Amino acid sequence: MKPLQMVDLKSQYLRIKPQIDSAIQGVIDSCQFVKGAEVKAFEQELAQYLNVKHVVACGNGTDALQVALMALDLKPGDEVITTDFTFIATVEVIALLGLKPVLVDVDRETFNIDIQEIEKAVTPRTKAIVPVHLFGQCANMEAIMEIAAKHNLYVVEDTAQALGAEYRFSNGSTKKAGTIGNIGCTSFFPSKNLGCYGDGGALFTNDDALAEQIRSLTNHGMKVRYHHDQIGVNSRLDTIQAAILRVKLPHLDEYNRARRTAAEKYNTALSEISDIEIPATAAFTNHIFHQYTLKVKNGRRDALKRHLDEQGIPNMVYYPIPLHQQKAFAPYMTENDNFPISEAISGEVLSLPMHTELEDEQIERITTAVKAFFVSVEQV
Protein backbone atom coordinates (compact mmCIF):
# COMPACT_ATOMS: atom_id res chain seq x y z
CA MET A 1 0.00 0.00 0.00
CA LYS A 2 1.23 3.49 -0.82
CA PRO A 3 2.06 5.78 2.11
CA LEU A 4 -0.93 7.75 3.35
CA GLN A 5 -0.98 11.47 2.65
CA MET A 6 -3.55 14.22 3.18
CA VAL A 7 -3.11 15.06 -0.52
CA ASP A 8 -1.22 12.81 -2.93
CA LEU A 9 0.01 15.23 -5.59
CA LYS A 10 2.80 12.93 -6.78
CA SER A 11 0.50 10.08 -7.83
CA GLN A 12 -1.85 12.49 -9.57
CA TYR A 13 1.08 13.99 -11.47
CA LEU A 14 2.37 10.60 -12.56
CA ARG A 15 -0.96 9.80 -14.26
CA ILE A 16 -0.61 12.84 -16.52
CA LYS A 17 3.18 13.18 -16.49
CA PRO A 18 3.78 13.15 -20.28
CA GLN A 19 1.24 15.93 -20.88
CA ILE A 20 2.47 18.00 -17.95
CA ASP A 21 6.12 17.65 -18.89
CA SER A 22 5.37 18.55 -22.50
CA ALA A 23 3.36 21.60 -21.45
CA ILE A 24 6.14 22.88 -19.21
CA GLN A 25 8.78 22.24 -21.86
CA GLY A 26 6.67 24.12 -24.39
CA VAL A 27 6.71 27.23 -22.22
CA ILE A 28 10.46 26.93 -21.65
CA ASP A 29 10.99 26.59 -25.39
CA SER A 30 8.88 29.68 -26.04
CA CYS A 31 10.54 31.69 -23.25
CA GLN A 32 7.21 33.50 -22.75
CA PHE A 33 7.26 33.04 -19.00
CA VAL A 34 4.99 35.99 -18.21
CA LYS A 35 1.77 36.73 -20.11
CA GLY A 36 2.42 33.94 -22.58
CA ALA A 37 -0.24 32.56 -24.89
CA GLU A 38 -1.06 29.75 -22.45
CA VAL A 39 -2.51 32.25 -19.96
CA LYS A 40 -5.09 33.63 -22.36
CA ALA A 41 -5.92 30.13 -23.60
CA PHE A 42 -6.47 28.93 -20.04
CA GLU A 43 -8.71 31.89 -19.24
CA GLN A 44 -10.84 31.10 -22.28
CA GLU A 45 -11.05 27.40 -21.47
CA LEU A 46 -11.98 28.01 -17.84
CA ALA A 47 -14.62 30.52 -18.93
CA GLN A 48 -16.09 27.90 -21.24
CA TYR A 49 -16.06 25.28 -18.46
CA LEU A 50 -17.79 27.64 -16.03
CA ASN A 51 -20.16 29.03 -18.69
CA VAL A 52 -19.16 32.56 -17.72
CA LYS A 53 -18.22 35.48 -19.98
CA HIS A 54 -14.93 36.53 -18.42
CA VAL A 55 -12.08 34.88 -16.54
CA VAL A 56 -9.05 36.90 -15.41
CA ALA A 57 -6.16 34.88 -14.04
CA CYS A 58 -4.05 36.30 -11.22
CA GLY A 59 -1.26 35.44 -8.81
CA ASN A 60 -3.19 33.58 -6.10
CA GLY A 61 -6.58 33.21 -4.48
CA THR A 62 -5.98 35.92 -1.89
CA ASP A 63 -5.15 38.40 -4.64
CA ALA A 64 -8.34 37.37 -6.42
CA LEU A 65 -10.42 38.28 -3.37
CA GLN A 66 -8.59 41.57 -2.88
CA VAL A 67 -8.90 42.61 -6.51
CA ALA A 68 -12.59 41.68 -6.52
CA LEU A 69 -13.28 44.07 -3.65
CA MET A 70 -11.08 46.75 -5.23
CA ALA A 71 -13.09 46.46 -8.45
CA LEU A 72 -16.31 47.31 -6.59
CA ASP A 73 -14.91 50.73 -5.61
CA LEU A 74 -15.88 50.41 -1.97
CA LYS A 75 -14.94 53.19 0.46
CA PRO A 76 -13.06 52.96 3.78
CA GLY A 77 -15.44 51.97 6.52
CA ASP A 78 -17.90 50.24 4.22
CA GLU A 79 -19.07 46.97 5.72
CA VAL A 80 -18.60 43.55 4.12
CA ILE A 81 -20.46 40.57 5.59
CA THR A 82 -18.71 37.21 5.55
CA THR A 83 -18.38 33.99 7.49
CA ASP A 84 -16.66 33.51 10.83
CA PHE A 85 -15.58 29.95 10.01
CA THR A 86 -13.13 29.99 7.11
CA PHE A 87 -9.49 30.52 6.20
CA ILE A 88 -8.20 33.95 7.15
CA ALA A 89 -7.65 35.18 3.57
CA THR A 90 -11.35 35.79 3.04
CA VAL A 91 -11.51 38.31 5.87
CA GLU A 92 -7.92 39.51 5.72
CA VAL A 93 -8.39 41.29 2.40
CA ILE A 94 -11.46 43.14 3.66
CA ALA A 95 -9.44 44.63 6.51
CA LEU A 96 -6.41 45.34 4.30
CA LEU A 97 -8.55 47.58 2.09
CA GLY A 98 -9.77 49.63 5.03
CA LEU A 99 -13.21 48.06 4.91
CA LYS A 100 -14.99 46.68 7.96
CA PRO A 101 -15.36 42.89 8.10
CA VAL A 102 -18.68 41.90 9.65
CA LEU A 103 -18.51 38.26 10.69
CA VAL A 104 -21.58 36.06 11.03
CA ASP A 105 -22.10 32.53 12.26
CA VAL A 106 -22.47 29.42 10.12
CA ASP A 107 -24.87 26.54 9.60
CA ARG A 108 -23.86 23.57 11.76
CA GLU A 109 -24.67 20.97 9.12
CA THR A 110 -22.86 22.44 6.11
CA PHE A 111 -20.29 24.79 7.73
CA ASN A 112 -21.41 27.50 5.31
CA ILE A 113 -22.65 30.99 6.15
CA ASP A 114 -25.99 31.17 7.97
CA ILE A 115 -28.55 33.00 5.82
CA GLN A 116 -30.57 34.30 8.77
CA GLU A 117 -27.43 35.73 10.34
CA ILE A 118 -26.62 37.61 7.12
CA GLU A 119 -30.00 39.35 7.20
CA LYS A 120 -29.49 40.36 10.84
CA ALA A 121 -26.06 41.83 10.08
CA VAL A 122 -27.11 44.20 7.28
CA THR A 123 -26.83 47.90 8.15
CA PRO A 124 -26.94 51.11 6.07
CA ARG A 125 -23.15 50.81 5.70
CA THR A 126 -23.24 47.25 4.32
CA LYS A 127 -22.03 47.13 0.71
CA ALA A 128 -21.17 43.50 -0.03
CA ILE A 129 -21.50 39.87 1.03
CA VAL A 130 -18.65 37.38 0.62
CA PRO A 131 -20.01 33.83 0.97
CA VAL A 132 -17.47 31.01 1.12
CA HIS A 133 -18.28 27.66 -0.49
CA LEU A 134 -16.48 25.78 2.26
CA PHE A 135 -14.97 22.30 1.98
CA GLY A 136 -16.52 21.71 -1.47
CA GLN A 137 -20.22 22.57 -1.44
CA CYS A 138 -22.08 25.75 -2.28
CA ALA A 139 -23.51 28.17 0.22
CA ASN A 140 -27.22 28.96 -0.27
CA MET A 141 -26.69 31.35 -3.17
CA GLU A 142 -30.34 31.79 -4.14
CA ALA A 143 -31.13 33.11 -0.66
CA ILE A 144 -27.97 35.22 -0.61
CA MET A 145 -28.79 36.82 -3.96
CA GLU A 146 -32.29 37.63 -2.69
CA ILE A 147 -30.82 39.42 0.33
CA ALA A 148 -28.34 41.23 -1.92
CA ALA A 149 -31.11 42.39 -4.25
CA LYS A 150 -33.26 43.54 -1.32
CA HIS A 151 -30.46 45.69 0.12
CA ASN A 152 -28.62 46.60 -3.11
CA LEU A 153 -25.45 44.71 -2.18
CA TYR A 154 -22.63 43.20 -4.20
CA VAL A 155 -21.86 39.48 -3.88
CA VAL A 156 -18.31 38.12 -4.21
CA GLU A 157 -18.10 34.32 -4.07
CA ASP A 158 -15.05 32.68 -2.52
CA THR A 159 -14.87 29.50 -4.58
CA ALA A 160 -11.34 28.43 -3.62
CA GLN A 161 -12.58 25.11 -2.19
CA ALA A 162 -15.47 24.40 -4.56
CA LEU A 163 -14.40 24.92 -8.17
CA GLY A 164 -16.63 22.66 -10.25
CA ALA A 165 -19.42 22.32 -7.68
CA GLU A 166 -22.93 23.07 -8.95
CA TYR A 167 -25.73 25.04 -7.32
CA ARG A 168 -29.34 24.04 -8.05
CA PHE A 169 -31.92 26.82 -8.03
CA SER A 170 -35.49 26.26 -6.92
CA ASN A 171 -36.62 26.33 -10.58
CA GLY A 172 -34.34 23.38 -11.38
CA SER A 173 -31.65 25.34 -13.24
CA THR A 174 -28.00 25.01 -12.25
CA LYS A 175 -24.90 27.17 -12.24
CA LYS A 176 -21.32 26.49 -11.30
CA ALA A 177 -20.06 27.81 -7.96
CA GLY A 178 -18.56 31.26 -8.42
CA THR A 179 -20.74 32.27 -11.37
CA ILE A 180 -23.84 33.42 -9.50
CA GLY A 181 -22.71 36.58 -7.70
CA ASN A 182 -21.16 39.69 -9.22
CA ILE A 183 -17.66 38.19 -9.06
CA GLY A 184 -16.31 34.74 -8.31
CA CYS A 185 -12.81 34.08 -6.99
CA THR A 186 -10.74 30.94 -6.81
CA SER A 187 -7.31 29.63 -5.91
CA PHE A 188 -5.13 27.16 -7.80
CA PHE A 189 -2.97 26.33 -4.78
CA PRO A 190 -1.53 22.83 -5.41
CA SER A 191 -3.88 21.04 -3.00
CA LYS A 192 -7.06 22.51 -4.50
CA ASN A 193 -9.37 20.37 -6.62
CA LEU A 194 -7.84 22.16 -9.62
CA GLY A 195 -4.33 22.95 -8.46
CA CYS A 196 -1.23 24.16 -10.24
CA TYR A 197 2.38 23.52 -9.18
CA GLY A 198 2.85 26.82 -7.40
CA ASP A 199 0.57 29.75 -6.68
CA GLY A 200 -2.27 30.88 -8.90
CA GLY A 201 -5.79 32.26 -8.84
CA ALA A 202 -8.55 33.68 -10.98
CA LEU A 203 -11.62 35.89 -10.96
CA PHE A 204 -14.74 35.34 -13.06
CA THR A 205 -17.71 37.52 -13.92
CA ASN A 206 -20.45 38.04 -16.48
CA ASP A 207 -20.20 41.83 -16.11
CA ASP A 208 -18.20 43.40 -18.96
CA ALA A 209 -17.34 46.57 -17.03
CA LEU A 210 -16.22 44.65 -13.96
CA ALA A 211 -14.08 42.36 -16.10
CA GLU A 212 -12.33 45.34 -17.68
CA GLN A 213 -11.77 46.86 -14.25
CA ILE A 214 -10.42 43.59 -12.83
CA ARG A 215 -8.02 43.11 -15.73
CA SER A 216 -6.72 46.66 -15.26
CA LEU A 217 -6.34 46.28 -11.49
CA THR A 218 -4.27 43.10 -11.80
CA ASN A 219 -1.90 44.93 -14.17
CA HIS A 220 -0.87 48.00 -12.18
CA GLY A 221 -4.08 49.85 -13.02
CA MET A 222 -3.27 49.89 -16.75
CA LYS A 223 -5.63 49.52 -19.68
CA VAL A 224 -3.18 51.08 -22.14
CA ARG A 225 0.52 50.39 -21.56
CA TYR A 226 2.14 53.00 -19.30
CA HIS A 227 -1.19 54.79 -18.81
CA HIS A 228 -2.15 54.18 -15.17
CA ASP A 229 -5.76 55.21 -14.60
CA GLN A 230 -5.93 53.90 -11.03
CA ILE A 231 -3.85 52.30 -8.32
CA GLY A 232 -3.66 48.60 -9.06
CA VAL A 233 -1.49 45.63 -8.11
CA ASN A 234 0.88 43.28 -9.88
CA SER A 235 -0.88 39.92 -9.82
CA ARG A 236 -0.61 37.52 -12.70
CA LEU A 237 -0.64 33.80 -13.34
CA ASP A 238 2.71 32.82 -14.81
CA THR A 239 2.72 30.98 -18.09
CA ILE A 240 4.08 27.68 -16.77
CA GLN A 241 1.26 27.46 -14.23
CA ALA A 242 -1.30 28.28 -16.93
CA ALA A 243 0.10 25.51 -19.12
CA ILE A 244 -0.17 23.03 -16.23
CA LEU A 245 -3.74 24.11 -15.50
CA ARG A 246 -4.69 23.66 -19.17
CA VAL A 247 -3.64 20.01 -18.89
CA LYS A 248 -5.51 19.50 -15.62
CA LEU A 249 -8.74 21.38 -16.36
CA PRO A 250 -10.20 18.64 -18.63
CA HIS A 251 -9.71 16.23 -15.70
CA LEU A 252 -11.48 18.41 -13.11
CA ASP A 253 -14.86 16.67 -13.27
CA GLU A 254 -13.10 13.30 -13.11
CA TYR A 255 -11.10 14.48 -10.09
CA ASN A 256 -14.27 15.67 -8.36
CA ARG A 257 -16.02 12.36 -9.04
CA ALA A 258 -13.07 10.50 -7.53
CA ARG A 259 -13.34 12.63 -4.39
CA ARG A 260 -17.09 11.95 -4.15
CA THR A 261 -16.48 8.22 -4.53
CA ALA A 262 -13.92 8.29 -1.72
CA ALA A 263 -16.34 10.28 0.45
CA GLU A 264 -19.09 7.72 -0.12
CA LYS A 265 -16.76 4.95 1.04
CA TYR A 266 -15.84 6.94 4.13
CA ASN A 267 -19.54 7.54 4.81
CA THR A 268 -20.38 3.85 4.52
CA ALA A 269 -17.64 2.88 6.93
CA LEU A 270 -18.19 5.61 9.52
CA SER A 271 -21.90 6.40 9.48
CA GLU A 272 -22.79 4.03 12.34
CA ILE A 273 -20.42 5.61 14.87
CA SER A 274 -22.62 7.55 17.28
CA ASP A 275 -19.89 10.02 18.28
CA ILE A 276 -19.29 11.08 14.67
CA GLU A 277 -21.30 13.20 12.26
CA ILE A 278 -20.31 12.49 8.68
CA PRO A 279 -20.36 15.44 6.24
CA ALA A 280 -23.82 16.68 5.28
CA THR A 281 -24.65 17.93 1.78
CA ALA A 282 -27.31 20.61 1.33
CA ALA A 283 -30.22 19.80 -1.01
CA PHE A 284 -29.36 22.69 -3.37
CA THR A 285 -25.78 21.67 -4.17
CA ASN A 286 -23.51 18.78 -4.98
CA HIS A 287 -20.33 18.29 -2.96
CA ILE A 288 -16.87 17.95 -4.46
CA PHE A 289 -15.09 17.28 -1.15
CA HIS A 290 -12.10 19.54 -1.13
CA GLN A 291 -12.02 18.31 2.44
CA TYR A 292 -13.72 15.35 4.07
CA THR A 293 -14.54 16.82 7.46
CA LEU A 294 -16.11 14.95 10.36
CA LYS A 295 -17.67 16.43 13.47
CA VAL A 296 -16.46 14.45 16.47
CA LYS A 297 -18.87 14.85 19.37
CA ASN A 298 -18.70 14.59 23.17
CA GLY A 299 -15.28 16.22 23.43
CA ARG A 300 -13.48 13.32 21.74
CA ARG A 301 -11.97 15.13 18.73
CA ASP A 302 -8.54 15.77 20.20
CA ALA A 303 -8.22 12.24 21.55
CA LEU A 304 -9.15 10.81 18.14
CA LYS A 305 -6.62 13.09 16.51
CA ARG A 306 -3.89 11.86 18.86
CA HIS A 307 -4.88 8.27 18.12
CA LEU A 308 -4.63 8.82 14.36
CA ASP A 309 -1.31 10.61 14.76
CA GLU A 310 0.02 7.61 16.71
CA GLN A 311 -1.18 5.30 13.93
CA GLY A 312 0.62 7.38 11.29
CA ILE A 313 -2.64 8.46 9.66
CA PRO A 314 -2.65 12.04 8.36
CA ASN A 315 -5.42 14.31 9.61
CA MET A 316 -5.99 18.03 10.01
CA VAL A 317 -8.19 20.45 11.91
CA TYR A 318 -9.73 23.03 9.57
CA TYR A 319 -10.15 25.36 11.48
CA PRO A 320 -9.19 25.26 15.18
CA ILE A 321 -9.90 28.93 15.99
CA PRO A 322 -12.85 30.84 14.51
CA LEU A 323 -11.94 34.22 13.11
CA HIS A 324 -13.75 36.25 15.75
CA GLN A 325 -11.33 34.81 18.32
CA GLN A 326 -8.23 35.69 16.31
CA LYS A 327 -6.12 38.53 17.72
CA ALA A 328 -5.91 40.17 14.28
CA PHE A 329 -9.67 40.78 14.19
CA ALA A 330 -10.17 41.87 17.79
CA PRO A 331 -10.57 45.55 16.76
CA TYR A 332 -13.65 44.65 14.71
CA MET A 333 -15.46 42.69 17.41
CA THR A 334 -17.93 43.89 20.03
CA GLU A 335 -19.18 42.40 23.28
CA ASN A 336 -22.54 41.71 21.63
CA ASP A 337 -21.07 39.41 18.98
CA ASN A 338 -22.24 35.82 19.27
CA PHE A 339 -20.92 32.81 17.34
CA PRO A 340 -22.09 29.66 19.12
CA ILE A 341 -21.92 27.37 16.08
CA SER A 342 -18.45 28.46 14.95
CA GLU A 343 -17.16 28.05 18.47
CA ALA A 344 -18.72 24.60 18.84
CA ILE A 345 -17.59 23.13 15.54
CA SER A 346 -14.05 24.48 15.87
CA GLY A 347 -13.71 22.00 18.74
CA GLU A 348 -15.29 19.14 16.77
CA VAL A 349 -14.00 19.23 13.19
CA LEU A 350 -11.43 16.73 11.96
CA SER A 351 -10.52 16.20 8.30
CA LEU A 352 -9.34 12.85 6.97
CA PRO A 353 -7.16 12.36 3.88
CA MET A 354 -9.00 13.40 0.71
CA HIS A 355 -7.60 13.45 -2.80
CA THR A 356 -8.06 11.92 -6.22
CA GLU A 357 -5.71 8.99 -5.67
CA LEU A 358 -7.20 7.38 -2.56
CA GLU A 359 -7.27 3.60 -2.87
CA ASP A 360 -9.74 1.24 -1.21
CA GLU A 361 -7.12 -0.31 1.05
CA GLN A 362 -6.02 3.15 2.18
CA ILE A 363 -9.60 4.11 3.03
CA GLU A 364 -10.00 0.81 4.86
CA ARG A 365 -6.87 1.44 6.93
CA ILE A 366 -8.03 4.96 7.83
CA THR A 367 -11.59 3.97 8.74
CA THR A 368 -10.44 0.88 10.64
CA ALA A 369 -8.25 3.11 12.81
CA VAL A 370 -11.13 5.52 13.43
CA LYS A 371 -13.49 2.70 14.39
CA ALA A 372 -10.87 1.09 16.64
CA PHE A 373 -10.59 4.32 18.61
CA PHE A 374 -14.31 4.39 19.38
CA VAL A 375 -14.35 0.70 20.27
CA SER A 376 -11.58 1.38 22.79
CA VAL A 377 -13.48 4.36 24.19
CA GLU A 378 -16.61 2.27 24.70
CA GLN A 379 -14.61 -0.38 26.52
CA VAL A 380 -13.23 2.08 29.08
N, C-alpha and C positions, 0 to 999 in steps of 0.2 A: 504494500500500500504506500502511496506517495505520502510525504510528510504533510501534516495538516497546516493550513495557513488561513488567516482571515480572508485574504484575497490572493488567489493564485494567478498572478500576472504572467509568470514564466510559461505555464502550460498553455494559457490562452495564446500567447505569442507564438509558441511552437506550432500551433495549428495553422497559423496564417503567415509563418515565417517567410516563405518565398515572396509573397506579395508585399509584406512590410519591408523586407530588405531591398526589394526592387524599387519601392516608392522612395525610400530614403536615399538610395543611390541616385535615383533620378534627380532629386533636388540637389545633391552634391554635384552631379554632373552639370546641372544648369547654373549653379552658383547664385541662384536667386533665393537667398536665404530669408529675406524679408520682403513681404508683399509680392511673393512669387505667384505664378498662375494657379498653383494648387489651392491657395487661400480663397480666391474668388470661386473656383470650382467647388470647393467644399461648402462655401456659403450657399451657393445655388442648390447643391444636392441636399443640404440640410433643410433649406426652405421648401424644397419639393417634398421631402419626407414629412415635414411638419404641416404641410399645406398652409403655409404662411407666406406673405408677400416678400418680406425682407428678413435676412439674417446678416448680422454684422459680427464678425469674429473679433475677439479681443484677447488680452493677455491671460486672464484667469476669471474665475467666477465672482470673486470679490469685486474686481474692476467692473464686471458686467452690472452688478447691483449698484455700484457707485455711479457709473455713467447713466444708468437708467434714471436714477433720481435727479442727476444733473440735467438730463434732457427735459425734465418736467418743469424746470425753471422755478423750483420752490424757493421760498425765502427763509432766512434764518428765523428760527422759532416756530416755523410751521410744524404741525404734528403729523407723524406717520405711525399708523397702527400696525403692529406686527406681533408675532408669537413670542411667548416667554421661553418656550422649550424648543431650541434649535441651536445650530452652530453660531458662534459669535458674529461671523461675517455679516449676517443678515442685518443685525442691529448696529454693528460697528460703523457701517458706511453712513447710516442715518445720522449718527452723532458726529462723524467726521465732517459732514457737510453743514454743521451748525443747525441741523433740524432736531426736533425733539422726538425721540423714540417713545412711543406709548405701548407698553407691553400688555398683552392680555393672555388669559389662561387658555388651556387647550382641552380638547375632548379626550377623555380617558381611554376610549376604545381605539381611536385612530392616531392619537398623538398630534393631530392637526388642530389648527386654530379654531377656537370655539366661536361659532357664529353669533350667539347671543351676547357674548362678551365684546365682540366688535361693536355691535349696536350701542351698547352701554358706554363705550369709550369715545364715541364720536362727539366732538365739540366744534364750535365755530372755527377753531384754528386747524382742524383736521383737514389734510389735503390729499392723503394717499393711504392705501392699505397694501401691505406686503405679505401676502399669504405664502407659507412655505409648504411645498408638497413633500412632507417628511417621510423618510425611509422607503419611498417608492410608490405612494398612492396620493391621489389628488385631494386637496382640501375641497370643501363644498363651494365650488366656484359659482354655481348658479345663484346661491344665496348671497355670496360676496358681491357679485356684480349687481344684484338688486339693491344692496345697501349702498354701493358706490353710486349707482344711478340716483337713488333717493337723496343723497347728500352731495352730489356732484364731486366725487372723489376719483382720483386715479387709482389704478390697480397694477402693481408690478409683481409678477409671479416669480418666486424663487423655485426654479425647477432643477436645481443642481442634483437632487437625489431621485428625480422621477422622469428623466428624459425618455420618452416613448410610452409613458402611461397615458391612458385615455380617460376622459371625463364624459359621462353620459348625462345629457340634459333630460329634463322631465318629459320633453316631447320625443325622446328616443334618438335624437341626433347626438353625435360625438365630436369631440375635438381633442387634439393632443394637449397634454399639460404644457403650459407656457404660452399657449396661443389664444387664450380667452380674454385676459386682461389687456391693458394698453401696451404693456411690454412684458416679455418673458425673458428670464435670465437663466443661464446654465453654466456649469463648470465641466471641464474635461480633465480634471485631476485624474491621475492614472487609475485610481480605484473606483471611479464612477462607472455606471453601466455602459456609457460610451466614454472611454478614457484614452487620452493620448499618452505619450511617454515623457511628459514634462508638465508644464502648466499650460492651461488654455481655457478659454471661455467664449461665450457668445450671447448676443441679445437678439430677440426676434420680435417683430411687430407687423401689423397690417396697416399701420398709419404711415403714409408717405413722408409727411413732414417730420414725424418723430424719427424715422429711419435716417433721413438726411441729417438731422441734428445729432443723432447717435454716432453716425459715421464721422462727422466733423469733430465731435468731442473726443473720440478715441485717437484722433490724429492731430493733436495740439490745437484744436479749434479751427482747423483749416478746411475750407471747401475748395479754394484755389491755392495752389502751392505758394507759400510765403505770404499769404494773405490770412491773417489770424483775426477772425471776426469775434472770437470769444476765448475765454480761458478754458483750455481742454486738458487732456492728459495724453501720455504716450502709452497706449495699450493695444498691442496687436498680437495676433496669433502668428507664430513664425511658420515658415513654409514647410519645414520638416514635420512639424506637428500636424499641419493641415493635410499633408500627404498621408500620414499615418491614419488620421481620422477618416479620410476618404476610403481607405481600405476597410476600416472597421465599421463604418456606418451601415453598409449593406447587411452586416451581421447583427445589428442592434436588436431587431425583433427576435432573432434566434437566441441571442444572449439573454434577453428578458424572459423568453419561454423557459430556458434552462434554469433560471433563478426561480421561476414559479414552480417548476417541477421539483426542485430541491426543497422549496418551502412546503409543498404538499407532503413530501416524505417526512420532513420534520414534524408537520402537524399530525400526521398519522401516528407517529411514534410517541409524541409528547402530549397529545390531547387529553389523555386520561389522568394526568397528574394533577391532583386537586390544588396544589400550591403554585401551579403555573397557569398563566393565561397566554395562549398562543396568539399570534398577531391577528387582529380583526381587519377585515376589508369592508369599507363603506359600500353601500348599494350602488352609489353613483360613479364608481371608479373601478378600474382593475388595479392590480398591485404588481409592481415589477421588482420588489424586494431588493432595493439597494442595500438594505439591512434586514436581517431576520431577527426581530427584537421581541423577546419574551418579557412578560411582567411576572416577577417572582414574588409571591405574596408572603405574608406572615413574617416579614423581617429576615427571610432566608437568602436574599440575593447575594450578599457578600460571602456567606458561607459556601454557597454554590460556586461562586466565582473562584474562591480559594481551592475548592475541590477540583475544578476544571484546570486551574493553573497547575496543581500538583500532578494531574494526569497528562500534562503536556498538551492540553486542548486549548487552542486560541479562543479568546472571548474578549469583548470590550463593553464598556459602559458608555453609551451615547444617550444622554449626557448626565454627568454626575451632579452638576450644579446648575439649576435654572438661572436664566440671565438676570432676573431681578435680584438674585443674591450675589451677583458678581460685583466686586469692588468697583470696576470700571463704570458700572451703570448706577451706582449709588446716588449720584447727583440728580438723577431723573426720577427717583422713587419717592413716594410719600408714605406716611404712616397708614393711609387708608387703602393702600394697594393690597390685593388679596389673590393668591395664586395657589389654592389648595391642591389642584390636580397636578400642576407642574412639580410642586414640592413632593407630592406623594410618589409620582412615577419616577422621579429622579432617584429615589431610593429602591425602586423595583426593577428598572429596565436592565436587561442583559442581552447582548447581541451575540449570536453564534456565527461561526464561519458561513459566509454567503458569497458565492461567486459562480462563474459559468462552468467551472471544471470540477465541481463536487461529484465524487463517485459514491455509489451506493454503500460500499464498505466504509468509506469515510463518514458518511452520515450515520451509519449504524454504530460506529465507534463513538461518535459524539453523543448520540442519543442514549446509548447504553450507559455512558458515564453519567449523564444527567439523571437517568432513571435510578442508577445505583446510589446516587447521593440521596434521593428521596426515600429509597428503601432503607438506607442506613438511618435517616432521620426518624422514620416511623418506628424503628426498632429500639431507639433510645428510650 
